[in-house]
Amino acid sequence: MTVFHLDDFLAGWIGGASSVIVGHPLDTVKTHLQAGKGYKNTLHCVVTIYKKENVTGFFKGLSFPLASITLYNSMVFGFFSNTQRLISRYRYGDGRHPCSMLDLTVASMLTGLVSVGVGAPVDLVKIRLQMQTQPVLAENFNLAGNGSVPLRSMGIQSQSLCRGPLHCISTVLQNEGIQGLYRGAGAMILRDVPGYTLYFVPYTLFCNWLNPDGNASPHPCCIWLAGGLAGSISWVTATPADVVKSRLQADAMQHRKYKGILHCIMQSYKTEGIHVFFRGATVNAIRGFPMCATMFLGYELSLKFIRSF
């Protein structure tokens, strides 16, 4: 009997596509709060984006996540499910044996680690596209020998640097090399290894609590609620690492402010205080619920439909 199943990858792709559409507007707000400046709070950020770009501003960069994050989530759910089966097969001799909490934790951590290989470039391009209405530099652009020149005098404050996802990838590769696509990958590991543990483990626990009869398939409402709660928990606890990752990825070569993870943490703390690492936590909690509820519901229902044939 084979342990490896392709249906998990397909179901993850469907769940990922539905979650991207639901979560992208709030993801844009989260990115602006974490990597931008001048926002008083979440509501002020929403109003500012709307005034500058109307409703379309919230969906900036959607095409690339829709194409790539669906593939990313397909890999995440496929890898997680198949890793559970492999662990069960080697520990209990049967790939269908229920996993213990330790097994789930190991599978979740491995999934978070492996996900960075695909997720880091996807996140970087998404963030660069989302941040294009921000100043090209945070405050001033230093010209060698000329001191600091205000951005407005240069007429480049709102200049659009990337025409789309492919142009963005090309620009990053040209200016920063292949390592440029993985800028912030270290911070993403710090976010995703514990983040996926606090994603899949709570989801499993909530499903078990909401569905005491383990022999029956959980009701869609139970799946939706468990997925939403797990998503909110995961995203809120991952916010500090997510702030650092977003800042590193929004930090383009031409105006680089941060040398690395520790430098980003120190500079952010020095200039904005400890609260900066929880910027966007409210958005993450709100966004995490519908996005992850949709993700798990789409995954579970798709998997059930695929396996019915």
Backbone hydrogen bonds in HBPLUS format (Angstrom, degrees):
<---DONOR---> <-ACCEPTOR-->    atom                        ^
c    i                          cat <-CA-CA->   ^        H-A-AA   ^      H-
h    n   atom  resd res      DA  || num        DHA   H-A  angle D-A-AA Bond
n    s   type  num  typ     dist DA aas  dist angle  dist       angle   num
A0009-PHE N   A0006-LEU O   3.02 MM   3  5.38 127.0  2.31 106.2 119.2     1
A0010-LEU N   A0006-LEU O   3.26 MM   4  6.68 157.3  2.31 153.0 159.0     2
A0011-ALA N   A0007-ASP O   2.96 MM   4  6.12 165.8  1.98 149.6 153.5     3
A0012-GLY N   A0008-ASP O   2.92 MM   4  5.98 150.3  2.01 138.9 147.4     4
A0013-TRP N   A0009-PHE O   2.97 MM   4  6.21 143.4  2.11 140.6 150.2     5
A0014-ILE N   A0010-LEU O   3.14 MM   4  6.50 156.7  2.19 149.6 154.5     6
A0015-GLY N   A0011-ALA O   2.96 MM   4  6.19 166.9  1.98 151.6 155.4     7
A0016-GLY N   A0012-GLY O   2.84 MM   4  5.86 152.6  1.92 140.8 148.9     8
A0017-ALA N   A0013-TRP O   3.03 MM   4  6.23 156.5  2.09 147.0 152.1     9
A0018-SER N   A0014-ILE O   3.25 MM   4  6.51 164.0  2.28 151.4 154.6    10
A0019-SER N   A0015-GLY O   3.10 MM   4  6.26 153.3  2.17 145.8 153.3    11
A0020-VAL N   A0016-GLY O   3.04 MM   4  6.18 150.2  2.13 149.8 156.6    12
A0022-VAL N   A0018-SER O   3.35 MM   4  6.54 156.9  2.41 141.4 147.5    13
A0023-GLY N   A0019-SER O   2.83 MM   4  5.88 159.5  1.87 150.3 156.1    14
A0024-HIS N   A0020-VAL O   2.93 MM   4  5.56 142.3  2.07 150.3 153.8    15
A0027-ASP N   A0023-GLY O   2.99 MM   4  6.09 140.4  2.15 147.9 160.0    16
A0027-ASP N   A0024-HIS O   3.03 MM   3  4.78 119.9  2.40  92.4 108.8    17
A0028-THR N   A0024-HIS O   2.91 MM   4  6.17 148.9  2.01 156.8 163.2    18
A0029-VAL N   A0025-PRO O   3.27 MM   4  6.64 154.3  2.34 140.8 146.9    19
A0030-LYS N   A0026-LEU O   2.91 MM   4  6.11 158.4  1.96 143.8 149.8    20
A0031-THR N   A0027-ASP O   2.96 MM   4  6.18 156.6  2.02 147.0 152.4    21
A0032-HIS N   A0028-THR O   3.06 MM   4  6.31 161.4  2.10 150.5 155.1    22
A0033-LEU N   A0029-VAL O   2.99 MM   4  6.22 157.3  2.04 151.5 157.7    23
A0034-GLN N   A0030-LYS O   3.01 MM   4  6.19 154.1  2.08 147.4 154.2    24
A0035-ALA N   A0031-THR O   2.88 MM   4  5.84 167.1  1.89 155.2 158.7    25
A0036-GLY N   A0032-HIS O   2.85 MM   4  4.83 136.8  2.04 125.6 134.2    26
A0045-CYS N   A0041-ASN O   3.01 MM   4  6.27 150.4  2.10 147.6 156.0    27
A0046-VAL N   A0042-THR O   2.99 MM   4  6.31 159.1  2.03 153.2 158.3    28
A0047-VAL N   A0043-LEU O   2.96 MM   4  6.20 167.9  1.98 154.8 157.5    29
A0048-THR N   A0044-HIS O   2.92 MM   4  6.01 157.0  1.97 144.0 150.7    30
A0049-ILE N   A0045-CYS O   2.98 MM   4  6.19 165.7  2.00 153.9 156.9    31
A0050-TYR N   A0046-VAL O   3.02 MM   4  6.21 161.7  2.06 149.0 154.5    32
A0051-LYS N   A0047-VAL O   2.89 MM   4  6.09 158.0  1.94 150.2 156.1    33
A0052-LYS N   A0048-THR O   3.03 MM   4  6.20 157.3  2.08 149.5 155.1    34
A0053-GLU N   A0049-ILE O   2.88 MM   4  5.89 160.2  1.92 153.1 158.6    35
A0054-ASN N   A0050-TYR O   2.67 MM   4  4.21 140.0  1.83 127.0 130.4    36
A0057-GLY N   A0054-ASN O   3.17 MM   3  5.79 151.8  2.25 114.1 121.2    37
A0058-PHE N   A0055-VAL O   3.09 MM   3  5.80 149.1  2.19 118.9 125.6    38
A0059-PHE N   A0056-THR O   3.05 MM   3  5.30 147.9  2.15 105.3 115.1    39
A0060-LYS N   A0057-GLY O   3.44 MM   3  5.24 166.6  2.46 100.8 101.9    40
A0062-LEU N   A0059-PHE O   3.10 MM   3  5.37 144.9  2.23 138.9 133.1    41
A0066-LEU N   A0062-LEU O   2.89 MM   4  5.98 162.6  1.92 160.6 166.3    42
A0067-ALA N   A0063-SER O   3.10 MM   4  6.27 146.7  2.21 140.4 148.3    43
A0067-ALA N   A0064-PHE O   3.14 MM   3  5.20 121.8  2.49  97.4 111.4    44
A0068-SER N   A0064-PHE O   2.74 MM   4  5.85 161.1  1.77 157.7 164.3    45
A0069-ILE N   A0065-PRO O   2.62 MM   4  4.77 140.7  1.77 122.3 136.3    46
A0071-LEU N   A0068-SER O   3.06 MM   3  5.14 117.3  2.47  95.8 110.6    47
A0072-TYR N   A0068-SER O   2.82 MM   4  6.14 150.7  1.90 144.5 154.3    48
A0073-ASN N   A0069-ILE O   2.74 MM   4  5.90 165.1  1.76 151.4 153.4    49
A0074-SER N   A0070-THR O   2.98 MM   4  6.05 144.5  2.10 135.6 146.0    50
A0075-MET N   A0071-LEU O   3.02 MM   4  6.29 152.7  2.09 144.6 150.9    51
A0076-VAL N   A0072-TYR O   2.91 MM   4  6.25 155.2  1.98 146.7 154.3    52
A0077-PHE N   A0073-ASN O   2.93 MM   4  6.03 178.5  1.93 153.3 153.3    53
A0078-GLY N   A0074-SER O   2.95 MM   4  5.84 154.0  2.01 140.1 148.7    54
A0079-PHE N   A0075-MET O   2.79 MM   4  5.71 160.4  1.83 144.0 150.2    55
A0080-PHE N   A0076-VAL O   2.92 MM   4  5.99 163.1  1.94 147.1 152.6    56
A0081-SER N   A0077-PHE O   3.00 MM   4  6.02 170.5  2.01 146.7 149.7    57
A0082-ASN N   A0078-GLY O   3.06 MM   4  6.08 163.8  2.08 145.4 150.5    58
A0083-THR N   A0079-PHE O   2.83 MM   4  5.84 146.3  1.95 144.3 153.9    59
A0084-GLN N   A0080-PHE O   3.04 MM   4  6.28 153.1  2.11 146.2 152.8    60
A0085-ARG N   A0081-SER O   3.20 MM   4  6.54 154.6  2.27 142.9 149.1    61
A0086-LEU N   A0082-ASN O   2.98 MM   4  6.24 155.5  2.04 143.7 150.3    62
A0087-ILE N   A0083-THR O   2.92 MM   4  6.14 163.5  1.95 152.9 157.0    63
A0088-SER N   A0084-GLN O   2.92 MM   4  6.13 163.8  1.95 150.6 155.3    64
A0089-ARG N   A0085-ARG O   2.84 MM   4  6.00 151.9  1.91 145.6 153.7    65
A0090-TYR N   A0086-LEU O   3.01 MM   4  6.23 160.6  2.05 150.7 155.0    66
A0091-ARG N   A0087-ILE O   2.84 MM   4  5.91 150.0  1.93 150.2 159.1    67
A0092-TYR N   A0088-SER O   2.78 MM   4  5.35 155.0  1.85 136.0 144.3    68
A0093-GLY N   A0089-ARG O   2.88 MM   4  4.40 129.1  2.14 110.4 120.5    69
A0097-HIS N   A0094-ASP O   3.08 MM   3  5.48 166.8  2.10 115.8 119.6    70
A0104-LEU N   A0100-SER O   2.96 MM   4  6.28 161.8  1.99 152.9 157.5    71
A0105-THR N   A0101-MET O   2.90 MM   4  6.07 153.3  1.98 143.8 151.3    72
A0106-VAL N   A0102-LEU O   2.98 MM   4  6.23 162.5  2.01 152.1 155.8    73
A0107-ALA N   A0103-ASP O   2.96 MM   4  6.17 168.1  1.98 153.9 157.3    74
A0108-SER N   A0104-LEU O   2.88 MM   4  5.98 153.6  1.95 144.8 152.4    75
A0109-MET N   A0105-THR O   2.95 MM   4  6.13 162.8  1.98 151.8 155.8    76
A0110-LEU N   A0106-VAL O   2.99 MM   4  6.18 163.0  2.02 152.5 157.1    77
A0111-THR N   A0107-ALA O   2.99 MM   4  6.11 150.0  2.08 139.3 148.0    78
A0112-GLY N   A0108-SER O   2.94 MM   4  6.24 156.7  2.00 149.7 155.5    79
A0113-LEU N   A0109-MET O   3.02 MM   4  6.27 153.2  2.09 145.8 152.7    80
A0114-VAL N   A0110-LEU O   2.97 MM   4  6.16 168.9  1.98 153.0 155.5    81
A0115-SER N   A0111-THR O   2.89 MM   4  5.89 150.5  1.98 148.1 156.5    82
A0117-GLY N   A0114-VAL O   3.21 MM   3  5.93 145.5  2.34 117.2 124.1    83
A0118-VAL N   A0115-SER O   3.24 MM   3  5.71 134.4  2.46 109.1 118.6    84
A0119-GLY N   A0115-SER O   2.74 MM   4  5.74 165.6  1.76 159.2 162.6    85
A0120-ALA N   A0116-VAL O   3.00 MM   4  5.28 168.1  2.02 133.8 135.8    86
A0123-ASP N   A0119-GLY O   2.86 MM   4  5.96 166.1  1.88 159.0 162.2    87
A0124-LEU N   A0120-ALA O   2.98 MM   4  6.12 159.1  2.02 150.1 156.2    88
A0125-VAL N   A0121-PRO O   3.10 MM   4  6.25 170.1  2.11 152.0 153.3    89
A0126-LYS N   A0122-VAL O   3.07 MM   4  6.21 162.3  2.10 147.7 153.3    90
A0127-ILE N   A0123-ASP O   2.90 MM   4  6.04 163.6  1.93 152.2 156.2    91
A0128-ARG N   A0124-LEU O   2.96 MM   4  6.14 161.6  1.99 151.1 156.3    92
A0129-LEU N   A0125-VAL O   3.03 MM   4  6.19 157.8  2.08 148.6 154.1    93
A0130-GLN N   A0126-LYS O   2.93 MM   4  6.13 155.0  1.99 146.6 154.2    94
A0131-MET N   A0127-ILE O   2.97 MM   4  6.02 145.3  2.09 147.9 155.9    95
A0134-GLN N   A0131-MET O   2.94 MM   3  5.40 159.7  1.98 115.5 122.2    96
A0149-VAL N   A0141-PHE O   3.43 MM   8  5.78 169.1  2.45 137.8 140.9    97
A0143-LEU N   A0147-GLY O   3.32 MM   4  6.01 156.2  2.38 172.6 172.2    98
A0146-ASN N   A0143-LEU O   2.87 MM   3  5.27 164.7  1.89 133.6 137.0    99
A0153-SER N   A0150-PRO O   3.19 MM   3  5.62 130.7  2.45 105.8 117.2   100
A0154-MET N   A0151-LEU O   2.75 MM   3  5.21 146.2  1.87 112.5 123.8   101
A0155-GLY N   A0151-LEU O   3.16 MM   4  6.54 124.5  2.49 145.3 160.3   102
A0155-GLY N   A0152-ARG O   3.15 MM   3  5.13 144.4  2.28  96.3 106.6   103
A0159-GLN N   A0156-ILE O   3.25 MM   3  4.97 166.3  2.27 102.2 105.7   104
A0168-CYS N   A0164-GLY O   2.84 MM   4  5.98 148.3  1.94 151.3 161.6   105
A0169-ILE N   A0165-PRO O   2.91 MM   4  6.21 158.4  1.96 152.0 156.9   106
A0170-SER N   A0166-LEU O   2.93 MM   4  6.14 162.6  1.96 147.6 152.7   107
A0171-THR N   A0167-HIS O   2.86 MM   4  6.01 153.6  1.93 143.7 150.9   108
A0172-VAL N   A0168-CYS O   2.94 MM   4  6.17 162.2  1.97 152.1 156.5   109
A0173-LEU N   A0169-ILE O   2.93 MM   4  6.14 166.6  1.95 153.6 157.3   110
A0174-GLN N   A0170-SER O   2.93 MM   4  6.04 153.8  2.00 143.8 151.4   111
A0175-ASN N   A0171-THR O   2.90 MM   4  6.02 159.4  1.94 149.5 154.9   112
A0176-GLU N   A0172-VAL O   2.67 MM   4  5.37 156.8  1.72 149.7 156.7   113
A0177-GLY N   A0173-LEU O   3.02 MM   4  4.26 136.8  2.21 106.2 114.5   114
A0180-GLY N   A0177-GLY O   2.93 MM   3  5.36 145.5  2.05 108.6 119.0   115
A0181-LEU N   A0178-ILE O   3.19 MM   3  5.64 141.1  2.34 107.7 116.3   116
A0182-TYR N   A0179-GLN O   3.06 MM   3  5.18 142.1  2.21  99.2 110.4   117
A0183-ARG N   A0180-GLY O   3.28 MM   3  5.17 162.0  2.32 105.4 104.9   118
A0185-ALA N   A0182-TYR O   3.02 MM   3  5.24 151.7  2.10 133.2 130.1   119
A0188-MET N   A0184-GLY O   2.93 MM   4  6.17 142.3  2.08 143.4 155.2   120
A0189-ILE N   A0185-ALA O   2.91 MM   4  6.24 142.0  2.06 145.3 154.3   121
A0190-LEU N   A0186-GLY O   3.15 MM   4  6.51 156.5  2.21 143.6 149.5   122
A0191-ARG N   A0187-ALA O   2.96 MM   4  6.21 131.0  2.21 134.0 147.6   123
A0192-ASP N   A0188-MET O   2.73 MM   4  5.86 166.1  1.75 153.1 156.4   124
A0193-VAL N   A0189-ILE O   3.08 MM   4  5.76 168.8  2.09 145.8 148.6   125
A0195-GLY N   A0191-ARG O   2.95 MM   4  5.60 133.1  2.18 129.3 143.2   126
A0196-TYR N   A0192-ASP O   2.82 MM   4  5.56 165.0  1.84 139.8 140.9   127
A0198-LEU N   A0194-PRO O   2.96 MM   4  6.24 151.6  2.05 149.0 155.8   128
A0199-TYR N   A0196-TYR O   3.13 MM   3  4.62 153.7  2.20  95.7  99.0   129
A0200-PHE N   A0196-TYR O   2.95 MM   4  6.05 171.6  1.96 156.8 154.0   130
A0201-VAL N   A0197-THR O   3.28 MM   4  5.85 151.2  2.37 134.2 142.4   131
A0203-TYR N   A0199-TYR O   3.37 MM   4  6.26 149.9  2.47 129.1 137.6   132
A0204-THR N   A0200-PHE O   3.00 MM   4  6.18 158.9  2.05 147.8 152.6   133
A0205-LEU N   A0201-VAL O   2.97 MM   4  6.23 162.0  2.01 154.4 159.7   134
A0206-PHE N   A0202-PRO O   2.76 MM   4  5.92 168.1  1.78 157.0 159.8   135
A0207-CYS N   A0203-TYR O   2.95 MM   4  6.09 159.2  1.99 146.9 152.9   136
A0208-ASN N   A0204-THR O   2.99 MM   4  6.19 154.7  2.06 145.0 151.8   137
A0209-TRP N   A0205-LEU O   2.93 MM   4  6.20 154.4  1.99 149.2 156.5   138
A0210-LEU N   A0206-PHE O   2.84 MM   4  5.98 157.2  1.89 150.7 157.1   139
A0211-ASN N   A0207-CYS O   2.85 MM   4  5.75 123.6  2.17 135.0 149.0   140
A0216-ALA N   A0213-ASP O   3.22 MM   3  5.89 152.2  2.30 118.0 124.2   141
A0222-CYS N   A0219-HIS O   2.83 MM   3  5.18 122.9  2.16 109.8 125.0   142
A0223-ILE N   A0219-HIS O   3.03 MM   4  6.41 156.4  2.08 155.4 162.9   143
A0224-TRP N   A0220-PRO O   2.87 MM   4  6.06 161.6  1.91 149.2 154.2   144
A0225-LEU N   A0221-CYS O   2.96 MM   4  6.08 163.5  1.99 145.6 149.8   145
A0226-ALA N   A0222-CYS O   2.87 MM   4  5.93 168.4  1.89 150.9 154.9   146
A0227-GLY N   A0223-ILE O   2.87 MM   4  5.89 161.7  1.90 147.8 153.5   147
A0228-GLY N   A0224-TRP O   2.99 MM   4  6.08 155.9  2.05 142.3 149.2   148
A0229-LEU N   A0225-LEU O   2.98 MM   4  6.16 167.9  2.00 155.3 157.9   149
A0230-ALA N   A0226-ALA O   2.99 MM   4  6.07 162.9  2.02 147.3 152.7   150
A0231-GLY N   A0227-GLY O   2.93 MM   4  6.01 152.9  2.00 142.3 150.0   151
A0232-SER N   A0228-GLY O   3.02 MM   4  6.26 159.8  2.06 150.3 154.8   152
A0233-ILE N   A0229-LEU O   3.05 MM   4  6.25 166.4  2.07 152.3 155.9   153
A0234-SER N   A0230-ALA O   2.95 MM   4  6.07 165.8  1.97 149.9 154.1   154
A0235-TRP N   A0231-GLY O   2.95 MM   4  6.05 169.1  1.96 152.7 155.7   155
A0236-VAL N   A0232-SER O   3.02 MM   4  6.02 162.8  2.05 149.0 153.8   156
A0237-THR N   A0233-ILE O   3.18 MM   4  6.24 170.6  2.19 149.8 152.7   157
A0238-ALA N   A0234-SER O   3.08 MM   4  6.11 134.7  2.29 137.4 149.7   158
A0239-THR N   A0236-VAL O   3.24 MM   3  5.30 161.4  2.28 104.4 109.9   159
A0242-ASP N   A0238-ALA O   2.90 MM   4  5.99 149.4  2.00 152.8 162.3   160
A0242-ASP N   A0239-THR O   3.00 MM   3  4.78 113.5  2.46  92.6 110.0   161
A0243-VAL N   A0239-THR O   2.81 MM   4  6.02 148.0  1.91 159.7 166.7   162
A0244-VAL N   A0240-PRO O   3.30 MM   4  6.63 162.9  2.33 148.0 150.9   163
A0245-LYS N   A0241-ALA O   2.95 MM   4  6.15 161.8  1.98 147.1 152.6   164
A0246-SER N   A0242-ASP O   2.89 MM   4  6.00 163.7  1.91 147.7 152.0   165
A0247-ARG N   A0243-VAL O   3.03 MM   4  6.23 159.0  2.08 150.0 155.4   166
A0248-LEU N   A0244-VAL O   3.00 MM   4  6.19 159.5  2.04 151.2 156.8   167
A0249-GLN N   A0245-LYS O   2.94 MM   4  6.12 158.2  1.99 151.3 157.5   168
A0250-ALA N   A0246-SER O   2.92 MM   4  6.01 145.7  2.03 143.4 152.4   169
A0251-ASP N   A0248-LEU O   3.31 MM   3  5.13 147.1  2.43  93.5 103.0   170
A0255-HIS N   A0252-ALA O   3.22 MM   3  5.85 148.1  2.33 115.3 123.2   171
A0264-CYS N   A0260-GLY O   2.91 MM   4  6.00 153.9  1.98 148.2 155.8   172
A0265-ILE N   A0261-ILE O   2.92 MM   4  6.22 159.4  1.96 153.6 159.3   173
A0266-MET N   A0262-LEU O   2.91 MM   4  6.10 166.7  1.93 152.3 155.7   174
A0267-GLN N   A0263-HIS O   2.87 MM   4  5.93 166.7  1.89 148.9 153.2   175
A0268-SER N   A0264-CYS O   2.92 MM   4  5.88 160.6  1.96 145.1 151.2   176
A0269-TYR N   A0265-ILE O   2.97 MM   4  6.06 159.4  2.02 145.5 151.5   177
A0270-LYS N   A0266-MET O   2.87 MM   4  5.97 158.5  1.91 147.2 153.8   178
A0271-THR N   A0267-GLN O   3.01 MM   4  6.10 156.9  2.07 147.9 152.7   179
A0272-GLU N   A0268-SER O   2.89 MM   4  5.73 151.0  1.97 144.3 152.3   180
A0273-GLY N   A0269-TYR O   2.86 MM   4  4.44 143.4  2.00 120.3 125.3   181
A0276-VAL N   A0273-GLY O   3.26 MM   3  5.97 162.4  2.29 116.2 121.0   182
A0277-PHE N   A0274-ILE O   3.21 MM   3  6.06 156.1  2.28 122.6 126.4   183
A0278-PHE N   A0275-HIS O   3.05 MM   3  5.44 160.9  2.09 111.7 117.6   184
A0279-ARG N   A0276-VAL O   3.18 MM   3  5.14 163.1  2.21 105.9 107.4   185
A0281-ALA N   A0278-PHE O   3.11 MM   3  5.36 156.5  2.16 128.4 126.6   186
A0284-ASN N   A0280-GLY O   2.80 MM   4  6.00 157.1  1.85 151.0 158.2   187
A0285-ALA N   A0281-ALA O   2.89 MM   4  6.12 153.6  1.96 146.7 153.1   188
A0286-ILE N   A0282-THR O   2.97 MM   4  6.22 165.9  1.99 152.7 156.3   189
A0287-ARG N   A0283-VAL O   2.68 MM   4  5.68 167.6  1.69 155.1 159.7   190
A0288-GLY N   A0284-ASN O   2.71 MM   4  5.46 147.7  1.81 135.0 145.0   191
A0291-MET N   A0287-ARG O   3.23 MM   4  6.11 158.8  2.28 154.2 160.1   192
A0292-CYS N   A0288-GLY O   3.02 MM   4  5.71 160.3  2.06 135.6 141.9   193
A0293-ALA N   A0289-PHE O   2.84 MM   4  5.78 153.2  1.92 151.2 159.9   194
A0294-THR N   A0290-PRO O   2.96 MM   4  5.90 156.6  2.02 136.4 142.7   195
A0295-MET N   A0291-MET O   2.92 MM   4  6.12 148.4  2.02 137.4 147.3   196
A0296-PHE N   A0292-CYS O   2.94 MM   4  6.09 174.7  1.94 152.9 151.8   197
A0297-LEU N   A0293-ALA O   3.00 MM   4  6.03 158.6  2.05 143.4 150.3   198
A0298-GLY N   A0294-THR O   2.84 MM   4  5.82 162.4  1.87 145.7 151.3   199
A0299-TYR N   A0295-MET O   2.90 MM   4  6.07 154.6  1.97 146.4 154.3   200
A0300-GLU N   A0296-PHE O   2.83 MM   4  5.94 175.5  1.83 153.8 155.1   201
A0301-LEU N   A0297-LEU O   3.00 MM   4  5.97 167.9  2.01 149.7 153.7   202
A0302-SER N   A0298-GLY O   3.04 MM   4  5.84 153.2  2.11 135.0 143.2   203
A0303-LEU N   A0299-TYR O   2.87 MM   4  5.98 158.3  1.92 148.8 155.4   204
A0304-LYS N   A0300-GLU O   2.96 MM   4  6.13 155.0  2.02 143.4 150.2   205
A0305-PHE N   A0301-LEU O   2.93 MM   4  6.13 154.1  2.00 143.4 150.6   206
A0306-ILE N   A0302-SER O   2.84 MM   4  6.04 164.2  1.87 154.5 158.4   207
A0307-ARG N   A0303-LEU O   3.03 MM   4  6.10 160.1  2.07 145.5 150.8   208
A0308-SER N   A0305-PHE O   3.21 MM   3  5.19 150.8  2.30  98.0 106.8   209
